[in-house]
Amino acid sequence: MYGEPELPSDFIHLPYVNPAAPKGGAIRFGEVGGFDNVNPFIVKGVAPWQLRFLTFESLLGRNWDEAFSLYPLLAEQAAIADDRSWVEFRLNPAARFADGAPVTVDDVVFSMETLAADGRPNFRNTWANVERVERVGELGVRFHFRTPEREAPLILALHPILQKADAAPRAFRETTLSPLVGSGPYVVDAFEPGRRISFRRNPDYWARDLPLMRGQANFDAVVIEYFRDANAVWEAFKAGAIDVYRDGDPARWRRGYDFPRALSGEVVQSEIENGRPSGMKGFVFNTRRALFADIRVREALTLAFDFEWIQRTMLAGAYTRISSYFGASPLAYSGAAEGREREILAPHADALPPGALDAAVTQPRSDGDGRNRRNLTRAAALLEEAGWRMVDGRLQDEAGRPFAFEILLGRSADEQVAGVYAEALKKLGIAASVRLVDSAQYQARRTEYDFDMMVNAWALSLSPGVEQRFYWGESGVETPGTRNYMGVANPAVEAALAALMAANDKEGFVAAVHALDRALTAGRYVIPFWYAPTSWIAHDARLRRPAVTPLYGDWIGYLPDVWWREP
């Protein structure tokens, strides 16, 4: 998107793969929850997320060691107008779906149209800007844009390609238990809804010797087992029922691997670094609710969250507080807004808290003694300023309505911290109840924004683009199925998003992301949790990984893509 790709046009394989990795064996993962759908591209139902990455491909593919470049996959060539007004793809004549049928221009156009009409809302954003489609010979297709956008060609290049003959007869937007045909290295082998799904490596996979795919898809089978809660996943790993466990408990990581398989060396622990932003995870305010519309209220409830005490007593001091959405990366904002960043935000300064342009908004700190008195005193003053009064130990508004809300959870692993937070809020006279629901109900309520507060995580990359509108754009306030769970509708955020879409050089891009990071952080839409600078992955000792770790080195594009099992 900016400058030249890092890899030469004649590259043989990606820099972080082992091109001689042996093929064979299986890898088994554990997930919490279940699924009732095997179409991963629609709003309805819950589908295994692995379906998207194991069984479907796009026109171009990613090198997970760089942020802004794509390389040939289903398309062997791509051409882009200098002004980004069109992009043209030429299909690889060898590209095949899993049933052996060739991938055609009809499949490509059908996929774009179908995903835009019946898929998740993010598919519509770029397609809405496509003015017309032009066929170029038997294998070429050119997309003309109404308004040139720098990232639009890359977004289209990453859309999954469906087989028209398979998908066209379906009611695509409805849930299904009949898997779609893809062109990826794996096909669905067998599944039991809500309990397990297994993928089988396609021995006739068309791209196995393509430079982008060489050294990848090394397992004969990938199996996903589903469990009722996180503890059940852990027990299954200890017993050898699954092969990989991504640990998030620092105390257990340091002292909990004393079970027989670990002591015997059958299980090993790997700490894997990555260079991506911290992302955002925490308690999400649904600002569609009048209760959380006032930023003073959100600020007060942020003050009530005692991270330092949680860090000391629950996290063994092993984590770092999330400071902003793009924290721990060059895309994180800092200090006063200057230059282009200030130009973006200054016209909308009134939509930000006072002083947000002149200094970084920091997360509150406590003494870590569990009392958090200083912050709770400030919180009480803010709540009073916002019109709330303490009456007989209960916070209420002028009409006598109590300050009460529900914290919705989809994972039992979040229950402890939610309970601690609810207890802290009692000191302010706030009644917060914690409700844990099953994954299907959680997904349905999240999709419809039917919650007061919930826990959510946004994994953010070093190449943010049009998907940021799907995360934070004001259209998501009313449109179900976006990731704007907090209901952001802020002119400063919209200005930063517009600048991001319009950026035509690296400097403008970075300034726009800094502006977005600042506006979102200052808005206090999420009470940030914590992140680990490295990923803690315990796994069967027979699993191997390449010596080189890519920039995005901890999960998608890395495990299980380039790992293998020793024969």
C-alpha positions in Angstrom: 0.0 0.0 0.0 2.9 2.3 0.7 6.2 1.8 -1.2 7.4 -1.5 -2.5 6.8 -5.1 -1.1 9.6 -6.5 1.0 9.8 -9.7 -0.9 11.2 -9.9 -4.5 8.9 -11.0 -7.4 10.8 -14.2 -7.6 10.6 -15.2 -3.9 10.6 -18.9 -3.3 8.9 -19.1 0.1 8.0 -16.8 3.0 10.9 -15.9 5.3 9.3 -17.5 8.4 8.4 -20.9 7.0 10.4 -24.2 6.8 10.0 -25.1 3.2 11.2 -28.7 4.0 8.7 -29.1 6.9 7.4 -32.7 6.9 3.7 -33.3 6.1 1.6 -35.5 8.3 0.0 -36.1 11.7 -2.7 -34.1 13.3 -3.0 -31.0 15.6 -5.9 -30.7 18.1 -7.1 -27.4 19.6 -9.6 -26.7 22.4 -12.2 -23.9 22.2 -14.8 -22.7 24.8 -18.4 -22.7 23.6 -19.8 -24.3 20.5 -21.1 -23.6 17.0 -24.4 -23.9 15.2 -23.4 -22.8 11.7 -20.6 -23.6 9.2 -20.9 -20.4 7.1 -18.3 -18.0 8.7 -19.3 -15.0 6.5 -22.8 -14.2 7.8 -24.2 -12.4 10.9 -26.5 -15.2 12.0 -25.3 -18.1 14.1 -21.9 -19.0 15.5 -19.4 -20.6 13.1 -15.9 -22.0 13.9 -13.6 -19.1 13.0 -11.0 -21.5 11.7 -13.3 -22.2 8.7 -12.3 -18.9 7.2 -8.6 -19.5 7.3 -8.3 -23.2 6.6 -10.8 -23.8 3.8 -11.1 -20.5 1.9 -8.7 -18.3 0.0 -8.6 -14.8 -1.5 -7.2 -13.4 -4.7 -4.0 -12.3 -2.9 -2.5 -13.5 0.4 -0.6 -12.0 3.3 3.0 -12.2 4.4 2.6 -12.0 8.1 6.0 -10.5 8.4 5.0 -7.1 6.9 2.1 -4.8 7.3 1.2 -3.5 3.9 1.9 -6.0 1.1 -0.1 -8.8 -0.5 1.3 -11.6 -2.8 -0.2 -13.9 -5.5 -2.6 -16.6 -4.4 -5.8 -17.2 -6.5 -4.7 -14.3 -8.7 -1.3 -14.7 -10.3 -1.1 -10.9 -11.2 -2.6 -7.7 -10.0 -2.5 -4.2 -11.5 -3.6 -0.9 -9.9 -4.2 2.4 -11.4 -1.8 5.2 -10.3 -4.8 7.1 -8.9 -6.3 3.9 -7.3 -9.4 4.3 -9.5 -9.4 0.6 -10.5 -7.7 -2.7 -9.7 -7.3 -5.6 -12.0 -6.7 -9.2 -11.1 -5.6 -12.1 -13.4 -6.5 -15.5 -12.1 -4.0 -18.2 -11.8 -5.2 -20.8 -14.4 -4.2 -23.6 -12.0 -6.4 -22.3 -9.2 -9.0 -24.9 -8.2 -11.7 -25.4 -5.7 -11.6 -28.4 -3.4 -13.9 -30.4 -5.8 -11.4 -29.8 -8.7 -13.5 -27.2 -10.5 -11.5 -24.2 -11.7 -11.8 -20.8 -10.0 -13.4 -18.5 -12.6 -14.1 -14.8 -13.0 -17.8 -15.7 -12.5 -16.9 -17.1 -9.0 -15.0 -13.9 -8.1 -17.7 -11.5 -9.1 -20.4 -13.7 -7.5 -18.4 -13.8 -4.3 -18.1 -10.0 -4.1 -21.7 -9.4 -4.8 -23.0 -12.1 -2.5 -20.9 -11.2 0.5 -21.9 -7.5 0.1 -25.6 -8.4 -0.1 -25.9 -11.2 2.4 -22.6 -11.3 4.4 -21.3 -9.5 7.4 -21.5 -5.6 7.1 -17.8 -5.2 6.7 -18.0 -6.8 3.2 -20.4 -4.1 2.1 -18.2 -1.1 2.8 -15.7 -1.5 0.0 -18.1 -3.1 -2.5 -20.4 -0.1 -2.1 -17.6 2.0 -3.7 -17.3 -0.3 -6.8 -18.9 1.5 -9.7 -18.6 -1.3 -12.3 -16.9 -4.6 -13.0 -15.1 -5.2 -16.3 -14.1 -8.6 -17.6 -10.6 -8.7 -19.2 -10.3 -11.8 -21.2 -11.0 -15.3 -19.9 -9.1 -14.9 -16.6 -9.1 -11.2 -15.9 -11.4 -8.9 -14.0 -11.2 -5.2 -13.3 -13.0 -3.3 -10.5 -13.6 0.4 -11.1 -14.2 2.6 -8.0 -16.5 5.5 -7.7 -14.1 7.2 -5.3 -10.5 6.2 -5.3 -9.4 4.8 -1.9 -5.9 3.7 -1.3 -6.7 0.5 0.5 -9.8 -0.5 -1.5 -7.8 -2.7 -3.9 -6.2 -4.6 -1.1 -9.5 -5.1 0.7 -11.1 -6.6 -2.4 -8.0 -8.8 -2.8 -8.5 -10.3 0.6 -12.3 -11.1 0.2 -12.9 -14.9 0.4 -13.8 -16.4 -3.0 -16.8 -18.8 -3.0 -17.8 -21.3 -5.6 -20.8 -19.9 -7.4 -22.2 -23.3 -8.4 -22.1 -24.3 -4.7 -23.2 -21.1 -3.0 -25.7 -19.6 -5.5 -28.5 -22.1 -4.8 -28.3 -21.5 -1.0 -30.1 -19.0 1.2 -26.7 -17.5 1.9 -27.6 -15.3 4.8 -29.2 -18.2 6.8 -27.3 -20.5 9.0 -26.3 -23.9 7.6 -24.8 -27.1 8.5 -23.7 -27.9 5.0 -20.1 -26.6 4.5 -19.4 -24.3 1.6 -16.8 -25.3 -1.0 -13.6 -23.4 -0.8 -10.2 -23.5 -2.4 -8.0 -23.6 0.7 -5.6 -26.4 1.8 -8.2 -28.0 4.1 -11.7 -29.3 3.7 -14.3 -30.0 6.4 -14.0 -33.7 7.3 -16.6 -34.3 10.0 -18.3 -32.3 12.7 -20.8 -32.5 15.5 -22.4 -29.1 16.1 -21.4 -27.6 19.4 -18.8 -30.3 20.2 -16.1 -30.8 17.5 -15.1 -30.1 14.0 -12.2 -31.7 12.0 -10.5 -30.5 8.9 -8.7 -32.8 6.5 -5.7 -31.6 4.3 -6.7 -31.8 0.7 -4.0 -34.0 -1.0 -4.8 -32.4 -4.3 -4.5 -28.8 -3.0 -3.8 -26.7 -6.0 -1.4 -24.2 -4.3 0.8 -26.5 -2.3 3.9 -25.5 -4.4 3.0 -21.9 -4.8 5.7 -19.6 -3.2 3.2 -18.1 -0.8 2.1 -21.5 0.5 5.3 -23.6 0.4 6.0 -24.9 3.9 2.5 -24.3 5.1 -0.5 -26.6 5.8 1.7 -29.3 7.1 -0.8 -31.3 9.2 -2.9 -34.0 7.7 -5.7 -33.0 10.1 -6.7 -30.1 12.2 -9.2 -30.8 15.0 -11.2 -28.4 17.1 -12.8 -29.7 20.3 -15.3 -27.6 22.2 -15.7 -27.4 25.9 -18.1 -25.8 28.4 -15.5 -23.5 30.0 -11.8 -22.5 30.1 -11.1 -24.9 33.0 -12.4 -27.8 30.9 -10.0 -26.8 28.1 -7.1 -26.8 30.5 -8.0 -30.2 32.0 -8.3 -31.6 28.5 -4.8 -30.3 27.6 -3.3 -31.8 30.8 -4.9 -35.1 29.9 -3.5 -35.1 26.4 -6.9 -34.7 24.6 -5.7 -31.5 22.9 -2.2 -30.5 21.8 -2.0 -26.8 22.2 -3.0 -24.5 25.1 -2.7 -20.7 24.9 -2.3 -19.8 28.5 -3.4 -16.5 30.0 -2.7 -17.2 33.7 0.7 -16.0 34.7 0.7 -17.9 38.0 -0.2 -21.1 36.3 2.4 -20.4 33.5 5.1 -20.1 36.2 4.1 -22.8 38.6 1.2 -24.8 37.2 3.0 -27.1 34.8 3.7 -29.9 37.3 1.3 -32.4 35.8 2.7 -35.7 34.5 2.8 -34.9 30.8 4.8 -31.7 31.5 7.1 -33.3 34.0 7.9 -36.1 31.5 8.7 -33.7 28.7 5.7 -34.6 26.6 4.5 -30.9 27.0 6.7 -27.9 26.6 6.2 -24.2 27.1 7.0 -21.6 24.4 7.1 -17.9 24.9 6.6 -16.3 21.4 7.1 -12.6 20.7 5.1 -10.5 18.3 5.3 -7.0 17.0 1.6 -6.2 16.7 -0.2 -3.5 18.7 -1.7 -4.3 22.1 -5.2 -4.0 20.7 -8.0 -3.3 23.1 -9.7 -5.5 25.6 -11.8 -4.6 28.6 -15.2 -3.7 30.0 -17.1 -2.1 27.1 -19.7 0.6 27.8 -22.7 0.5 25.6 -23.2 4.2 25.1 -26.5 3.5 23.4 -27.8 3.2 26.9 -28.6 6.5 28.5 -26.8 5.3 31.7 -23.4 5.5 29.9 -24.0 8.4 27.5 -22.2 10.9 29.8 -18.4 10.7 29.6 -18.2 11.8 33.2 -20.0 8.6 34.2 -17.6 6.5 32.0 -14.6 8.3 33.5 -15.9 7.6 37.1 -16.4 3.9 36.4 -12.9 3.8 34.8 -11.5 5.2 38.1 -13.3 2.5 40.0 -11.3 -0.3 38.2 -8.3 -1.0 40.4 -5.8 -2.5 37.9 -2.8 -2.3 40.2 -4.5 -4.4 42.9 -5.6 -6.9 40.2 -2.1 -7.0 38.8 -0.6 -7.7 42.2 -3.1 -10.3 43.5 -4.5 -12.0 40.4 -2.0 -11.5 37.6 1.3 -12.2 39.4 2.6 -8.9 38.1 3.1 -10.4 34.7 1.0 -8.2 32.5 1.1 -4.6 31.2 -1.9 -2.3 31.3 -3.3 -1.5 27.9 -2.7 2.3 27.4 -4.5 2.7 24.1 -5.9 0.9 21.2 -2.7 0.8 19.2 -0.5 0.7 22.3 3.0 -0.8 22.3 3.5 0.0 18.6 4.6 2.9 16.4 0.9 3.6 15.7 0.2 4.5 19.4 -0.4 8.2 20.0 1.6 10.1 22.6 2.0 13.5 24.2 0.3 16.5 22.5 -1.2 16.2 19.1 1.0 17.9 16.6 1.3 18.4 12.8 -1.1 16.5 10.7 -2.6 14.7 13.7 -3.7 18.0 15.2 -5.0 19.2 11.8 -7.3 16.2 11.7 -8.7 16.6 15.3 -8.6 20.3 15.9 -11.9 21.1 14.1 -13.6 18.6 16.3 -11.9 19.5 19.6 -15.3 20.1 21.2 -16.2 16.4 20.7 -13.2 15.4 22.9 -12.6 15.9 26.6 -10.9 19.2 27.5 -7.1 18.9 27.0 -7.2 15.8 24.9 -5.2 17.5 22.2 -2.6 18.8 24.6 -1.6 15.7 26.5 -2.1 11.9 26.4 -5.1 10.5 28.3 -3.6 8.1 30.8 -5.3 5.3 32.6 -5.8 5.9 36.4 -3.4 4.4 38.8 -4.0 3.3 42.4 -1.8 2.4 45.4 -2.6 -1.3 44.8 -3.8 -1.7 48.4 -7.3 -2.8 47.4 -8.9 0.3 48.8 -8.4 2.7 45.8 -9.6 5.6 47.9 -8.1 8.4 45.9 -9.7 7.3 42.6 -13.0 6.4 44.2 -13.2 9.9 45.7 -12.7 11.4 42.3 -15.2 9.0 40.8 -17.8 10.0 43.4 -17.3 13.7 42.6 -17.7 13.0 38.8 -20.9 11.1 39.4 -22.3 13.9 41.5 -21.4 16.4 38.8 -23.3 14.2 36.3 -26.5 14.3 38.4 -26.2 11.2 40.6 -26.8 11.3 44.3 -26.1 8.9 47.1 -29.2 8.1 49.1 -29.1 5.5 51.9 -26.0 3.9 50.4 -27.5 3.7 46.9 -26.7 5.9 44.0 -29.7 7.3 42.2 -30.7 10.0 39.8 -33.1 12.9 40.4 -36.1 10.7 39.7 -35.0 8.2 42.2 -33.9 5.6 39.7 -30.9 3.5 40.9 -27.6 3.3 39.1 -27.8 -0.4 38.2 -26.6 -2.4 35.2 -25.6 -5.9 34.0 -22.1 -7.0 33.0 -22.6 -9.6 30.3 -19.9 -12.3 29.9 -19.4 -15.1 27.4 -16.4 -16.7 29.1 -16.1 -18.0 32.6 -12.4 -16.8 32.6 -13.7 -13.2 32.9 -16.0 -14.0 35.9 -13.4 -13.3 38.6 -12.3 -9.9 37.4 -16.0 -8.9 36.8 -16.9 -10.0 40.3 -14.0 -7.9 41.7 -15.1 -4.9 39.7 -18.8 -5.3 40.8 -17.7 -5.3 44.4 -15.6 -2.1 43.9 -18.7 -0.4 42.4 -20.7 -1.1 45.5 -18.5 1.5 47.3 -20.0 4.1 44.9 -23.5 2.9 45.5 -23.7 1.2 42.1 -25.4 -2.2 41.7 -23.6 -4.2 39.0 -24.7 -7.7 38.4 -22.6 -10.3 36.5 -24.2 -12.6 34.1 -22.5 -15.5 32.3 -24.3 -16.9 29.2 -23.5 -19.6 26.7 -21.6 -18.6 23.5 -24.7 -18.7 21.2 -26.6 -16.3 23.5 -23.6 -14.1 24.0 -23.0 -13.8 20.3 -26.6 -13.0 19.6 -26.8 -10.3 22.2 -23.5 -8.8 21.1 -24.6 -8.8 17.5 -27.8 -6.9 18.5 -26.0 -4.7 21.0 -28.3 -6.0 23.7 -26.1 -5.4 26.7 -25.2 -2.7 29.2 -21.6 -3.6 29.7 -19.6 -6.6 28.4 -16.0 -7.8 28.0 -14.7 -7.7 24.4 -11.3 -7.7 22.7 -10.3 -6.0 19.4 -7.1 -7.5 17.9 -5.5 -4.6 15.9 -2.8 -4.7 13.3 0.0 -2.6 12.0 -2.0 -2.0 8.8 -5.4 -0.7 10.0 -7.7 0.4 7.2 -11.3 0.2 6.0 -12.1 -2.4 8.7 -11.8 0.5 11.2 -15.1 1.8 10.0 -16.6 -1.5 10.8 -15.1 -1.3 14.4 -15.8 2.4 15.2 -17.9 4.0 12.4 -21.0 5.8 13.5 -23.1 3.7 11.1 -22.6 0.8 13.5 -24.7 2.6 16.2 -27.8 1.3 14.4 -26.6 -1.4 12.1 -26.5 -4.9 13.9 -23.4 -7.1 13.4 -20.7 -4.5 13.4 -17.9 -4.4 15.9 -18.8 -0.9 17.1 -20.1 -2.5 20.3 -19.7 0.7 22.4 -21.8 2.7 19.9 -19.2 5.3 19.0 -20.7 8.3 17.2 -18.0 11.0 17.5 -17.1 13.6 14.9 -13.4 13.4 16.0 -13.4 9.6 15.4 -15.1 10.1 12.0 -12.6 12.7 11.0 -9.7 10.3 11.9 -11.4 7.5 10.0 -11.8 9.7 6.9 -8.2 10.8 7.1 -7.1 7.1 7.4 -9.1 6.2 4.3 -7.6 9.2 2.4 -4.0 8.8 3.4 -1.7 8.4 0.4 1.7 8.2 2.1 3.1 6.6 5.2 3.3 9.9 7.1 -0.3 10.7 6.6 -1.3 7.2 7.5 0.5 7.2 10.8 -0.9 10.7 11.7 -4.4 9.4 11.0 -4.0 6.3 13.2 -2.5 8.5 16.0 -5.6 10.7 15.7 -7.9 7.7 15.8 -6.1 6.2 18.8 -6.3 9.5 20.7 -10.0 10.1 20.0 -11.0 6.5 21.0 -8.9 6.5 24.1 -10.0 10.0 25.2 -13.7 8.9 24.8 -13.4 6.4 27.6 -15.5 3.8 25.7 -13.7 0.9 27.2 -12.1 0.3 30.6 -8.8 -1.3 29.5 -7.6 -4.6 30.8 -4.0 -5.8 30.2 -1.9 -7.6 27.6 1.2 -9.8 27.6 4.1 -8.6 25.4 4.7 -12.3 24.6 2.3 -15.1 24.0 2.4 -18.1 26.3 1.8 -21.2 24.3 2.1 -24.7 25.8 2.1 -27.6 23.4 2.9 -31.2 22.7 6.7 -31.5 22.5 6.4 -33.2 19.1 5.1 -30.0 17.5 7.7 -27.9 15.9 7.9 -24.3 14.6 10.3 -22.5 12.3 13.3 -20.7 13.8 12.1 -17.4 12.5 9.1 -15.8 14.1 7.1 -13.3 11.9 5.9 -9.9 13.0 2.5 -11.4 13.7 4.0 -14.4 15.4 1.6 -15.8 17.8 -1.6 -17.2 16.2 -3.3 -16.5 12.8 -0.9 -17.0 9.9 1.5 -18.8 12.2 -0.2 -21.6 14.2 -1.1 -24.0 12.8 -0.2 -22.7 9.4 3.6 -23.1 9.5 4.0 -25.5 12.4 4.5 -29.3 11.9 4.6 -32.5 13.8 7.8 -34.5 14.0 7.3 -38.0 12.4 
